Amino acid sequence: MSRDLFARRTNGGREMKDPIVEEVRKYRMEHTRKFNFDLAAICADLKRIERESGHRVVRLAPRKLKPAASSKRCRVPRG
């Protein structure tokens, strides 16, 4: 199993074992293998599961970001 699929450790290199996280990773990897690591197929299946779940899914309109006040005066140091 590739460890690149998971977040890096932030606890000084010690391995943390959380049974809930391990179970989620196990099922995520099984689901990924089922679709031969094809991201488009994985996403399509997750969308199918979402539709068939019967749960209401809320999608909010994206908010526009306001430029930071200092962005107009931001200068890159030269040299």
N, CA, C and O atoms as a Maestro MAE file, in Angstrom:
{
 s_m_m2io_version
 :::
 2.0.0
}

f_m_ct {
 s_m_title
 :::
 protein
 m_atom[316] {
  # First column is atom index #
  i_m_mmod_type
  r_m_x_coord
  r_m_y_coord
  r_m_z_coord
  i_m_residue_number
  s_m_chain_name
  s_m_pdb_residue_name
  s_m_pdb_atom_name
  i_m_atomic_number
  :::
  1 25 0.847 -1.173 0.000 1 A "MET " " N  " 7
  2 3 0.000 0.000 0.000 1 A "MET " " CA " 6
  3 2 0.894 1.238 0.000 1 A "MET " " C  " 6
  4 15 1.816 1.345 0.808 1 A "MET " " O  " 8
  5 25 0.622 2.150 -0.889 2 A "SER " " N  " 7
  6 3 1.421 3.362 -0.992 2 A "SER " " CA " 6
  7 2 1.090 4.322 0.142 2 A "SER " " C  " 6
  8 15 -0.079 4.637 0.368 2 A "SER " " O  " 8
  9 25 2.088 4.777 0.840 3 A "ARG " " N  " 7
  10 3 1.880 5.719 1.933 3 A "ARG " " CA " 6
  11 2 1.697 7.140 1.401 3 A "ARG " " C  " 6
  12 15 1.370 8.045 2.169 3 A "ARG " " O  " 8
  13 25 1.903 7.352 0.096 4 A "ASP " " N  " 7
  14 3 1.732 8.680 -0.484 4 A "ASP " " CA " 6
  15 2 0.274 9.116 -0.486 4 A "ASP " " C  " 6
  16 15 -0.013 10.299 -0.669 4 A "ASP " " O  " 8
  17 25 -0.653 8.180 -0.286 5 A "LEU " " N  " 7
  18 3 -2.069 8.508 -0.302 5 A "LEU " " CA " 6
  19 2 -2.533 9.140 1.002 5 A "LEU " " C  " 6
  20 15 -3.669 9.605 1.093 5 A "LEU " " O  " 8
  21 25 -1.671 9.164 2.011 6 A "PHE " " N  " 7
  22 3 -2.078 9.610 3.332 6 A "PHE " " CA " 6
  23 2 -1.277 10.828 3.769 6 A "PHE " " C  " 6
  24 15 -0.180 11.078 3.269 6 A "PHE " " O  " 8
  25 25 -1.836 11.576 4.700 7 A "ALA " " N  " 7
  26 3 -1.163 12.763 5.225 7 A "ALA " " CA " 6
  27 2 0.136 12.377 5.926 7 A "ALA " " C  " 6
  28 15 0.267 11.286 6.480 7 A "ALA " " O  " 8
  29 25 1.066 13.278 5.887 8 A "ARG " " N  " 7
  30 3 2.353 13.068 6.552 8 A "ARG " " CA " 6
  31 2 2.195 13.191 8.067 8 A "ARG " " C  " 6
  32 15 1.258 13.819 8.560 8 A "ARG " " O  " 8
  33 25 3.118 12.587 8.781 9 A "ARG " " N  " 7
  34 3 3.099 12.647 10.244 9 A "ARG " " CA " 6
  35 2 3.529 14.026 10.722 9 A "ARG " " C  " 6
  36 15 4.424 14.649 10.151 9 A "ARG " " O  " 8
  37 25 2.876 14.486 11.776 10 A "THR " " N  " 7
  38 3 3.257 15.762 12.377 10 A "THR " " CA " 6
  39 2 3.644 15.577 13.835 10 A "THR " " C  " 6
  40 15 3.747 16.549 14.583 10 A "THR " " O  " 8
  41 25 3.855 14.357 14.229 11 A "ASN " " N  " 7
  42 3 4.141 14.064 15.632 11 A "ASN " " CA " 6
  43 2 5.591 13.638 15.843 11 A "ASN " " C  " 6
  44 15 5.872 12.763 16.663 11 A "ASN " " O  " 8
  45 25 6.492 14.245 15.117 12 A "GLY " " N  " 7
  46 3 7.902 13.935 15.297 12 A "GLY " " CA " 6
  47 2 8.314 12.601 14.705 12 A "GLY " " C  " 6
  48 15 9.348 12.062 15.100 12 A "GLY " " O  " 8
  49 25 7.556 12.050 13.782 13 A "GLY " " N  " 7
  50 3 7.933 10.807 13.125 13 A "GLY " " CA " 6
  51 2 7.383 9.560 13.778 13 A "GLY " " C  " 6
  52 15 7.531 8.468 13.229 13 A "GLY " " O  " 8
  53 25 6.751 9.686 14.935 14 A "ARG " " N  " 7
  54 3 6.169 8.509 15.590 14 A "ARG " " CA " 6
  55 2 4.894 8.109 14.855 14 A "ARG " " C  " 6
  56 15 4.116 8.969 14.444 14 A "ARG " " O  " 8
  57 25 4.685 6.833 14.694 15 A "GLU " " N  " 7
  58 3 3.497 6.320 14.010 15 A "GLU " " CA " 6
  59 2 2.295 6.402 14.948 15 A "GLU " " C  " 6
  60 15 2.325 5.880 16.062 15 A "GLU " " O  " 8
  61 25 1.249 7.057 14.488 16 A "MET " " N  " 7
  62 3 0.007 7.133 15.263 16 A "MET " " CA " 6
  63 2 -0.937 6.076 14.720 16 A "MET " " C  " 6
  64 15 -1.107 5.967 13.506 16 A "MET " " O  " 8
  65 25 -1.543 5.312 15.580 17 A "LYS " " N  " 7
  66 3 -2.491 4.274 15.172 17 A "LYS " " CA " 6
  67 2 -3.859 4.631 15.746 17 A "LYS " " C  " 6
  68 15 -4.113 4.476 16.940 17 A "LYS " " O  " 8
  69 25 -4.714 5.105 14.878 18 A "ASP " " N  " 7
  70 3 -6.082 5.400 15.249 18 A "ASP " " CA " 6
  71 2 -6.952 4.376 14.543 18 A "ASP " " C  " 6
  72 15 -6.965 4.340 13.312 18 A "ASP " " O  " 8
  73 25 -7.678 3.544 15.278 19 A "PRO " " N  " 7
  74 3 -8.445 2.473 14.640 19 A "PRO " " CA " 6
  75 2 -9.507 2.988 13.667 19 A "PRO " " C  " 6
  76 15 -9.789 2.328 12.667 19 A "PRO " " O  " 8
  77 25 -10.092 4.132 13.934 20 A "ILE " " N  " 7
  78 3 -11.108 4.679 13.040 20 A "ILE " " CA " 6
  79 2 -10.462 5.128 11.736 20 A "ILE " " C  " 6
  80 15 -10.976 4.847 10.653 20 A "ILE " " O  " 8
  81 25 -9.337 5.825 11.842 21 A "VAL " " N  " 7
  82 3 -8.615 6.277 10.652 21 A "VAL " " CA " 6
  83 2 -8.141 5.083 9.844 21 A "VAL " " C  " 6
  84 15 -8.249 5.085 8.617 21 A "VAL " " O  " 8
  85 25 -7.625 4.077 10.506 22 A "GLU " " N  " 7
  86 3 -7.160 2.873 9.810 22 A "GLU " " CA " 6
  87 2 -8.303 2.181 9.070 22 A "GLU " " C  " 6
  88 15 -8.116 1.694 7.954 22 A "GLU " " O  " 8
  89 25 -9.490 2.134 9.687 23 A "GLU " " N  " 7
  90 3 -10.636 1.505 9.034 23 A "GLU " " CA " 6
  91 2 -11.077 2.299 7.801 23 A "GLU " " C  " 6
  92 15 -11.385 1.719 6.760 23 A "GLU " " O  " 8
  93 25 -11.104 3.627 7.926 24 A "VAL " " N  " 7
  94 3 -11.454 4.473 6.784 24 A "VAL " " CA " 6
  95 2 -10.456 4.266 5.658 24 A "VAL " " C  " 6
  96 15 -10.852 4.143 4.499 24 A "VAL " " O  " 8
  97 25 -9.166 4.225 5.977 25 A "ARG " " N  " 7
  98 3 -8.131 4.009 4.961 25 A "ARG " " CA " 6
  99 2 -8.284 2.646 4.286 25 A "ARG " " C  " 6
  100 15 -8.097 2.513 3.077 25 A "ARG " " O  " 8
  101 25 -8.622 1.647 5.080 26 A "LYS " " N  " 7
  102 3 -8.806 0.292 4.548 26 A "LYS " " CA " 6
  103 2 -9.928 0.284 3.510 26 A "LYS " " C  " 6
  104 15 -9.749 -0.236 2.409 26 A "LYS " " O  " 8
  105 25 -11.083 0.859 3.855 27 A "TYR " " N  " 7
  106 3 -12.214 0.857 2.930 27 A "TYR " " CA " 6
  107 2 -11.967 1.763 1.732 27 A "TYR " " C  " 6
  108 15 -12.410 1.465 0.623 27 A "TYR " " O  " 8
  109 25 -11.266 2.863 1.950 28 A "ARG " " N  " 7
  110 3 -10.930 3.747 0.831 28 A "ARG " " CA " 6
  111 2 -10.018 3.014 -0.156 28 A "ARG " " C  " 6
  112 15 -10.204 3.124 -1.368 28 A "ARG " " O  " 8
  113 25 -9.042 2.275 0.351 29 A "MET " " N  " 7
  114 3 -8.133 1.545 -0.521 29 A "MET " " CA " 6
  115 2 -8.866 0.420 -1.258 29 A "MET " " C  " 6
  116 15 -8.600 0.173 -2.434 29 A "MET " " O  " 8
  117 25 -9.780 -0.258 -0.575 30 A "GLU " " N  " 7
  118 3 -10.567 -1.309 -1.239 30 A "GLU " " CA " 6
  119 2 -11.395 -0.710 -2.375 30 A "GLU " " C  " 6
  120 15 -11.469 -1.279 -3.464 30 A "GLU " " O  " 8
  121 25 -12.010 0.429 -2.116 31 A "HIS " " N  " 7
  122 3 -12.824 1.096 -3.132 31 A "HIS " " CA " 6
  123 2 -11.948 1.535 -4.300 31 A "HIS " " C  " 6
  124 15 -12.347 1.408 -5.458 31 A "HIS " " O  " 8
  125 25 -10.771 2.045 -4.007 32 A "THR " " N  " 7
  126 3 -9.837 2.492 -5.034 32 A "THR " " CA " 6
  127 2 -9.389 1.324 -5.912 32 A "THR " " C  " 6
  128 15 -9.343 1.446 -7.136 32 A "THR " " O  " 8
  129 25 -9.062 0.205 -5.292 33 A "ARG " " N  " 7
  130 3 -8.633 -0.981 -6.047 33 A "ARG " " CA " 6
  131 2 -9.759 -1.517 -6.926 33 A "ARG " " C  " 6
  132 15 -9.519 -1.995 -8.035 33 A "ARG " " O  " 8
  133 25 -10.992 -1.433 -6.420 34 A "LYS " " N  " 7
  134 3 -12.152 -1.924 -7.167 34 A "LYS " " CA " 6
  135 2 -12.243 -1.256 -8.538 34 A "LYS " " C  " 6
  136 15 -12.719 -1.861 -9.499 34 A "LYS " " O  " 8
  137 25 -11.783 0.000 -8.624 35 A "PHE " " N  " 7
  138 3 -11.833 0.749 -9.877 35 A "PHE " " CA " 6
  139 2 -10.455 0.919 -10.501 35 A "PHE " " C  " 6
  140 15 -10.242 1.808 -11.325 35 A "PHE " " O  " 8
  141 25 -9.523 0.060 -10.102 36 A "ASN " " N  " 7
  142 3 -8.185 0.036 -10.674 36 A "ASN " " CA " 6
  143 2 -7.514 1.414 -10.648 36 A "ASN " " C  " 6
  144 15 -6.834 1.803 -11.597 36 A "ASN " " O  " 8
  145 25 -7.716 2.134 -9.561 37 A "PHE " " N  " 7
  146 3 -7.097 3.442 -9.322 37 A "PHE " " CA " 6
  147 2 -7.499 4.498 -10.351 37 A "PHE " " C  " 6
  148 15 -6.791 5.489 -10.527 37 A "PHE " " O  " 8
  149 25 -8.634 4.293 -11.036 38 A "ASP " " N  " 7
  150 3 -9.145 5.232 -12.042 38 A "ASP " " CA " 6
  151 2 -9.975 6.294 -11.327 38 A "ASP " " C  " 6
  152 15 -11.090 6.021 -10.881 38 A "ASP " " O  " 8
  153 25 -9.431 7.502 -11.219 39 A "LEU " " N  " 7
  154 3 -10.075 8.560 -10.451 39 A "LEU " " CA " 6
  155 2 -11.450 8.921 -10.999 39 A "LEU " " C  " 6
  156 15 -12.375 9.153 -10.222 39 A "LEU " " O  " 8
  157 25 -11.602 8.974 -12.312 40 A "ALA " " N  " 7
  158 3 -12.904 9.310 -12.909 40 A "ALA " " CA " 6
  159 2 -13.952 8.263 -12.528 40 A "ALA " " C  " 6
  160 15 -15.087 8.612 -12.205 40 A "ALA " " O  " 8
  161 25 -13.581 6.995 -12.565 41 A "ALA " " N  " 7
  162 3 -14.510 5.914 -12.209 41 A "ALA " " CA " 6
  163 2 -14.847 5.951 -10.722 41 A "ALA " " C  " 6
  164 15 -15.991 5.707 -10.337 41 A "ALA " " O  " 8
  165 25 -13.858 6.254 -9.889 42 A "ILE " " N  " 7
  166 3 -14.078 6.348 -8.447 42 A "ILE " " CA " 6
  167 2 -15.068 7.469 -8.154 42 A "ILE " " C  " 6
  168 15 -16.015 7.282 -7.391 42 A "ILE " " O  " 8
  169 25 -14.848 8.641 -8.765 43 A "CYS " " N  " 7
  170 3 -15.734 9.787 -8.547 43 A "CYS " " CA " 6
  171 2 -17.146 9.495 -9.045 43 A "CYS " " C  " 6
  172 15 -18.121 9.848 -8.381 43 A "CYS " " O  " 8
  173 25 -17.263 8.860 -10.195 44 A "ALA " " N  " 7
  174 3 -18.584 8.511 -10.729 44 A "ALA " " CA " 6
  175 2 -19.314 7.581 -9.769 44 A "ALA " " C  " 6
  176 15 -20.516 7.736 -9.552 44 A "ALA " " O  " 8
  177 25 -18.605 6.620 -9.194 45 A "ASP " " N  " 7
  178 3 -19.230 5.697 -8.256 45 A "ASP " " CA " 6
  179 2 -19.652 6.422 -6.982 45 A "ASP " " C  " 6
  180 15 -20.727 6.155 -6.444 45 A "ASP " " O  " 8
  181 25 -18.823 7.331 -6.501 46 A "LEU " " N  " 7
  182 3 -19.184 8.083 -5.299 46 A "LEU " " CA " 6
  183 2 -20.413 8.955 -5.556 46 A "LEU " " C  " 6
  184 15 -21.269 9.092 -4.682 46 A "LEU " " O  " 8
  185 25 -20.503 9.543 -6.745 47 A "LYS " " N  " 7
  186 3 -21.685 10.329 -7.115 47 A "LYS " " CA " 6
  187 2 -22.926 9.427 -7.162 47 A "LYS " " C  " 6
  188 15 -24.003 9.830 -6.723 47 A "LYS " " O  " 8
  189 25 -22.775 8.217 -7.692 48 A "ARG " " N  " 7
  190 3 -23.887 7.260 -7.745 48 A "ARG " " CA " 6
  191 2 -24.360 6.925 -6.340 48 A "ARG " " C  " 6
  192 15 -25.560 6.923 -6.063 48 A "ARG " " O  " 8
  193 25 -23.413 6.641 -5.456 49 A "ILE " " N  " 7
  194 3 -23.739 6.325 -4.066 49 A "ILE " " CA " 6
  195 2 -24.455 7.507 -3.414 49 A "ILE " " C  " 6
  196 15 -25.425 7.329 -2.677 49 A "ILE " " O  " 8
  197 25 -23.968 8.705 -3.694 50 A "GLU " " N  " 7
  198 3 -24.580 9.921 -3.152 50 A "GLU " " CA " 6
  199 2 -26.035 10.042 -3.621 50 A "GLU " " C  " 6
  200 15 -26.923 10.321 -2.814 50 A "GLU " " O  " 8
  201 25 -26.283 9.835 -4.917 51 A "ARG " " N  " 7
  202 3 -27.644 9.926 -5.472 51 A "ARG " " CA " 6
  203 2 -28.564 8.885 -4.857 51 A "ARG " " C  " 6
  204 15 -29.710 9.183 -4.518 51 A "ARG " " O  " 8
  205 25 -28.065 7.672 -4.713 52 A "GLU " " N  " 7
  206 3 -28.897 6.570 -4.238 52 A "GLU " " CA " 6
  207 2 -29.086 6.561 -2.727 52 A "GLU " " C  " 6
  208 15 -29.917 5.809 -2.218 52 A "GLU " " O  " 8
  209 25 -28.339 7.373 -2.009 53 A "SER " " N  " 7
  210 3 -28.401 7.351 -0.544 53 A "SER " " CA " 6
  211 2 -29.732 7.865 -0.004 53 A "SER " " C  " 6
  212 15 -30.167 7.474 1.079 53 A "SER " " O  " 8
  213 25 -30.383 8.762 -0.785 54 A "GLY " " N  " 7
  214 3 -31.626 9.338 -0.301 54 A "GLY " " CA " 6
  215 2 -31.419 10.524 0.620 54 A "GLY " " C  " 6
  216 15 -32.385 11.150 1.054 54 A "GLY " " O  " 8
  217 25 -30.164 10.838 0.922 55 A "HIS " " N  " 7
  218 3 -29.862 11.987 1.775 55 A "HIS " " CA " 6
  219 2 -29.865 13.258 0.946 55 A "HIS " " C  " 6
  220 15 -29.482 13.253 -0.224 55 A "HIS " " O  " 8
  221 25 -30.296 14.331 1.556 56 A "ARG " " N  " 7
  222 3 -30.290 15.619 0.880 56 A "ARG " " CA " 6
  223 2 -28.860 16.155 0.859 56 A "ARG " " C  " 6
  224 15 -28.207 16.245 1.898 56 A "ARG " " O  " 8
  225 25 -28.389 16.503 -0.312 57 A "VAL " " N  " 7
  226 3 -27.043 17.046 -0.452 57 A "VAL " " CA " 6
  227 2 -27.176 18.537 -0.741 57 A "VAL " " C  " 6
  228 15 -27.877 18.937 -1.670 57 A "VAL " " O  " 8
  229 25 -26.509 19.343 0.050 58 A "VAL " " N  " 7
  230 3 -26.585 20.792 -0.092 58 A "VAL " " CA " 6
  231 2 -25.349 21.275 -0.828 58 A "VAL " " C  " 6
  232 15 -24.224 20.930 -0.469 58 A "VAL " " O  " 8
  233 25 -25.568 22.070 -1.855 59 A "ARG " " N  " 7
  234 3 -24.460 22.681 -2.588 59 A "ARG " " CA " 6
  235 2 -24.659 24.186 -2.552 59 A "ARG " " C  " 6
  236 15 -25.633 24.703 -3.099 59 A "ARG " " O  " 8
  237 25 -23.756 24.873 -1.920 60 A "LEU " " N  " 7
  238 3 -23.835 26.317 -1.821 60 A "LEU " " CA " 6
  239 2 -23.127 26.958 -3.006 60 A "LEU " " C  " 6
  240 15 -22.166 26.409 -3.545 60 A "LEU " " O  " 8
  241 25 -23.610 28.114 -3.397 61 A "ALA " " N  " 7
  242 3 -22.961 28.860 -4.476 61 A "ALA " " CA " 6
  243 2 -21.580 29.302 -3.993 61 A "ALA " " C  " 6
  244 15 -21.419 29.657 -2.826 61 A "ALA " " O  " 8
  245 25 -20.597 29.284 -4.870 62 A "PRO " " N  " 7
  246 3 -19.255 29.722 -4.465 62 A "PRO " " CA " 6
  247 2 -19.256 31.211 -4.133 62 A "PRO " " C  " 6
  248 15 -19.973 32.001 -4.747 62 A "PRO " " O  " 8
  249 25 -18.441 31.573 -3.152 63 A "ARG " " N  " 7
  250 3 -18.305 32.980 -2.774 63 A "ARG " " CA " 6
  251 2 -17.084 33.557 -3.465 63 A "ARG " " C  " 6
  252 15 -16.051 32.898 -3.584 63 A "ARG " " O  " 8
  253 25 -17.215 34.784 -3.915 64 A "LYS " " N  " 7
  254 3 -16.076 35.462 -4.515 64 A "LYS " " CA " 6
  255 2 -15.165 35.964 -3.408 64 A "LYS " " C  " 6
  256 15 -15.625 36.502 -2.401 64 A "LYS " " O  " 8
  257 25 -13.879 35.782 -3.608 65 A "LEU " " N  " 7
  258 3 -12.908 36.271 -2.633 65 A "LEU " " CA " 6
  259 2 -12.671 37.753 -2.849 65 A "LEU " " C  " 6
  260 15 -12.594 38.235 -3.979 65 A "LEU " " O  " 8
  261 25 -12.559 38.457 -1.745 66 A "LYS " " N  " 7
  262 3 -12.237 39.872 -1.833 66 A "LYS " " CA " 6
  263 2 -10.718 40.001 -1.801 66 A "LYS " " C  " 6
  264 15 -10.058 39.322 -1.015 66 A "LYS " " O  " 8
  265 25 -10.161 40.858 -2.641 67 A "PRO " " N  " 7
  266 3 -8.703 41.019 -2.615 67 A "PRO " " CA " 6
  267 2 -8.266 41.611 -1.270 67 A "PRO " " C  " 6
  268 15 -8.963 42.436 -0.680 67 A "PRO " " O  " 8
  269 25 -7.125 41.180 -0.818 68 A "ALA " " N  " 7
  270 3 -6.578 41.698 0.435 68 A "ALA " " CA " 6
  271 2 -6.255 43.174 0.260 68 A "ALA " " C  " 6
  272 15 -5.844 43.596 -0.821 68 A "ALA " " O  " 8
  273 25 -6.435 43.953 1.307 69 A "ALA " " N  " 7
  274 3 -6.208 45.400 1.240 69 A "ALA " " CA " 6
  275 2 -4.779 45.724 0.833 69 A "ALA " " C  " 6
  276 15 -4.541 46.716 0.144 69 A "ALA " " O  " 8
  277 25 -3.837 44.910 1.246 70 A "SER " " N  " 7
  278 3 -2.434 45.202 0.954 70 A "SER " " CA " 6
  279 2 -1.994 44.693 -0.416 70 A "SER " " C  " 6
  280 15 -0.867 44.963 -0.829 70 A "SER " " O  " 8
  281 25 -2.859 43.958 -1.138 71 A "SER " " N  " 7
  282 3 -2.431 43.360 -2.401 71 A "SER " " CA " 6
  283 2 -2.102 44.385 -3.462 71 A "SER " " C  " 6
  284 15 -1.316 44.096 -4.364 71 A "SER " " O  " 8
  285 25 -2.682 45.588 -3.386 72 A "LYS " " N  " 7
  286 3 -2.405 46.616 -4.364 72 A "LYS " " CA " 6
  287 2 -1.003 47.188 -4.204 72 A "LYS " " C  " 6
  288 15 -0.406 47.670 -5.167 72 A "LYS " " O  " 8
  289 25 -0.493 47.133 -3.006 73 A "ARG " " N  " 7
  290 3 0.805 47.738 -2.730 73 A "ARG " " CA " 6
  291 2 1.902 46.693 -2.554 73 A "ARG " " C  " 6
  292 15 3.018 47.027 -2.156 73 A "ARG " " O  " 8
  293 25 1.602 45.469 -2.837 74 A "CYS " " N  " 7
  294 3 2.569 44.399 -2.643 74 A "CYS " " CA " 6
  295 2 3.695 44.549 -3.680 74 A "CYS " " C  " 6
  296 15 3.450 44.613 -4.885 74 A "CYS " " O  " 8
  297 25 4.906 44.599 -3.183 75 A "ARG " " N  " 7
  298 3 6.058 44.709 -4.084 75 A "ARG " " CA " 6
  299 2 7.016 43.563 -3.836 75 A "ARG " " C  " 6
  300 15 7.248 43.147 -2.701 75 A "ARG " " O  " 8
  301 25 7.550 43.079 -4.899 76 A "VAL " " N  " 7
  302 3 8.521 41.986 -4.816 76 A "VAL " " CA " 6
  303 2 9.898 42.611 -4.696 76 A "VAL " " C  " 6
  304 15 10.283 43.429 -5.531 76 A "VAL " " O  " 8
  305 25 10.652 42.230 -3.653 77 A "PRO " " N  " 7
  306 3 12.013 42.791 -3.515 77 A "PRO " " CA " 6
  307 2 12.899 42.347 -4.679 77 A "PRO " " C  " 6
  308 15 12.828 41.203 -5.128 77 A "PRO " " O  " 8
  309 25 13.696 43.229 -5.137 78 A "ARG " " N  " 7
  310 3 14.599 42.931 -6.237 78 A "ARG " " CA " 6
  311 2 16.012 42.732 -5.699 78 A "ARG " " C  " 6
  312 15 16.463 43.369 -4.747 78 A "ARG " " O  " 8
  313 25 16.673 41.806 -6.377 79 A "GLY " " N  " 7
  314 3 18.052 41.721 -6.145 79 A "GLY " " CA " 6
  315 2 18.712 40.793 -5.333 79 A "GLY " " C  " 6
  316 15 19.937 40.833 -5.219 79 A "GLY " " O  " 8
  :::
 }
 m_bond[315] {
  # First column is bond index #
  i_m_from
  i_m_to
  i_m_order
  :::
  1 1 2 1
  2 2 3 1
  3 3 4 2
  4 3 5 1
  5 5 6 1
  6 6 7 1
  7 7 8 2
  8 7 9 1
  9 9 10 1
  10 10 11 1
  11 11 12 2
  12 11 13 1
  13 13 14 1
  14 14 15 1
  15 15 16 2
  16 15 17 1
  17 17 18 1
  18 18 19 1
  19 19 20 2
  20 19 21 1
  21 21 22 1
  22 22 23 1
  23 23 24 2
  24 23 25 1
  25 25 26 1
  26 26 27 1
  27 27 28 2
  28 27 29 1
  29 29 30 1
  30 30 31 1
  31 31 32 2
  32 31 33 1
  33 33 34 1
  34 34 35 1
  35 35 36 2
  36 35 37 1
  37 37 38 1
  38 38 39 1
  39 39 40 2
  40 39 41 1
  41 41 42 1
  42 42 43 1
  43 43 44 2
  44 43 45 1
  45 45 46 1
  46 46 47 1
  47 47 48 2
  48 47 49 1
  49 49 50 1
  50 50 51 1
  51 51 52 2
  52 51 53 1
  53 53 54 1
  54 54 55 1
  55 55 56 2
  56 55 57 1
  57 57 58 1
  58 58 59 1
  59 59 60 2
  60 59 61 1
  61 61 62 1
  62 62 63 1
  63 63 64 2
  64 63 65 1
  65 65 66 1
  66 66 67 1
  67 67 68 2
  68 67 69 1
  69 69 70 1
  70 70 71 1
  71 71 72 2
  72 71 73 1
  73 73 74 1
  74 74 75 1
  75 75 76 2
  76 75 77 1
  77 77 78 1
  78 78 79 1
  79 79 80 2
  80 79 81 1
  81 81 82 1
  82 82 83 1
  83 83 84 2
  84 83 85 1
  85 85 86 1
  86 86 87 1
  87 87 88 2
  88 87 89 1
  89 89 90 1
  90 90 91 1
  91 91 92 2
  92 91 93 1
  93 93 94 1
  94 94 95 1
  95 95 96 2
  96 95 97 1
  97 97 98 1
  98 98 99 1
  99 99 100 2
  100 99 101 1
  101 101 102 1
  102 102 103 1
  103 103 104 2
  104 103 105 1
  105 105 106 1
  106 106 107 1
  107 107 108 2
  108 107 109 1
  109 109 110 1
  110 110 111 1
  111 111 112 2
  112 111 113 1
  113 113 114 1
  114 114 115 1
  115 115 116 2
  116 115 117 1
  117 117 118 1
  118 118 119 1
  119 119 120 2
  120 119 121 1
  121 121 122 1
  122 122 123 1
  123 123 124 2
  124 123 125 1
  125 125 126 1
  126 126 127 1
  127 127 128 2
  128 127 129 1
  129 129 130 1
  130 130 131 1
  131 131 132 2
  132 131 133 1
  133 133 134 1
  134 134 135 1
  135 135 136 2
  136 135 137 1
  137 137 138 1
  138 138 139 1
  139 139 140 2
  140 139 141 1
  141 141 142 1
  142 142 143 1
  143 143 144 2
  144 143 145 1
  145 145 146 1
  146 146 147 1
  147 147 148 2
  148 147 149 1
  149 149 150 1
  150 150 151 1
  151 151 152 2
  152 151 153 1
  153 153 154 1
  154 154 155 1
  155 155 156 2
  156 155 157 1
  157 157 158 1
  158 158 159 1
  159 159 160 2
  160 159 161 1
  161 161 162 1
  162 162 163 1
  163 163 164 2
  164 163 165 1
  165 165 166 1
  166 166 167 1
  167 167 168 2
  168 167 169 1
  169 169 170 1
  170 170 171 1
  171 171 172 2
  172 171 173 1
  173 173 174 1
  174 174 175 1
  175 175 176 2
  176 175 177 1
  177 177 178 1
  178 178 179 1
  179 179 180 2
  180 179 181 1
  181 181 182 1
  182 182 183 1
  183 183 184 2
  184 183 185 1
  185 185 186 1
  186 186 187 1
  187 187 188 2
  188 187 189 1
  189 189 190 1
  190 190 191 1
  191 191 192 2
  192 191 193 1
  193 193 194 1
  194 194 195 1
  195 195 196 2
  196 195 197 1
  197 197 198 1
  198 198 199 1
  199 199 200 2
  200 199 201 1
  201 201 202 1
  202 202 203 1
  203 203 204 2
  204 203 205 1
  205 205 206 1
  206 206 207 1
  207 207 208 2
  208 207 209 1
  209 209 210 1
  210 210 211 1
  211 211 212 2
  212 211 213 1
  213 213 214 1
  214 214 215 1
  215 215 216 2
  216 215 217 1
  217 217 218 1
  218 218 219 1
  219 219 220 2
  220 219 221 1
  221 221 222 1
  222 222 223 1
  223 223 224 2
  224 223 225 1
  225 225 226 1
  226 226 227 1
  227 227 228 2
  228 227 229 1
  229 229 230 1
  230 230 231 1
  231 231 232 2
  232 231 233 1
  233 233 234 1
  234 234 235 1
  235 235 236 2
  236 235 237 1
  237 237 238 1
  238 238 239 1
  239 239 240 2
  240 239 241 1
  241 241 242 1
  242 242 243 1
  243 243 244 2
  244 243 245 1
  245 245 246 1
  246 246 247 1
  247 247 248 2
  248 247 249 1
  249 249 250 1
  250 250 251 1
  251 251 252 2
  252 251 253 1
  253 253 254 1
  254 254 255 1
  255 255 256 2
  256 255 257 1
  257 257 258 1
  258 258 259 1
  259 259 260 2
  260 259 261 1
  261 261 262 1
  262 262 263 1
  263 263 264 2
  264 263 265 1
  265 265 266 1
  266 266 267 1
  267 267 268 2
  268 267 269 1
  269 269 270 1
  270 270 271 1
  271 271 272 2
  272 271 273 1
  273 273 274 1
  274 274 275 1
  275 275 276 2
  276 275 277 1
  277 277 278 1
  278 278 279 1
  279 279 280 2
  280 279 281 1
  281 281 282 1
  282 282 283 1
  283 283 284 2
  284 283 285 1
  285 285 286 1
  286 286 287 1
  287 287 288 2
  288 287 289 1
  289 289 290 1
  290 290 291 1
  291 291 292 2
  292 291 293 1
  293 293 294 1
  294 294 295 1
  295 295 296 2
  296 295 297 1
  297 297 298 1
  298 298 299 1
  299 299 300 2
  300 299 301 1
  301 301 302 1
  302 302 303 1
  303 303 304 2
  304 303 305 1
  305 305 306 1
  306 306 307 1
  307 307 308 2
  308 307 309 1
  309 309 310 1
  310 310 311 1
  311 311 312 2
  312 311 313 1
  313 313 314 1
  314 314 315 1
  315 315 316 2
  :::
 }
}
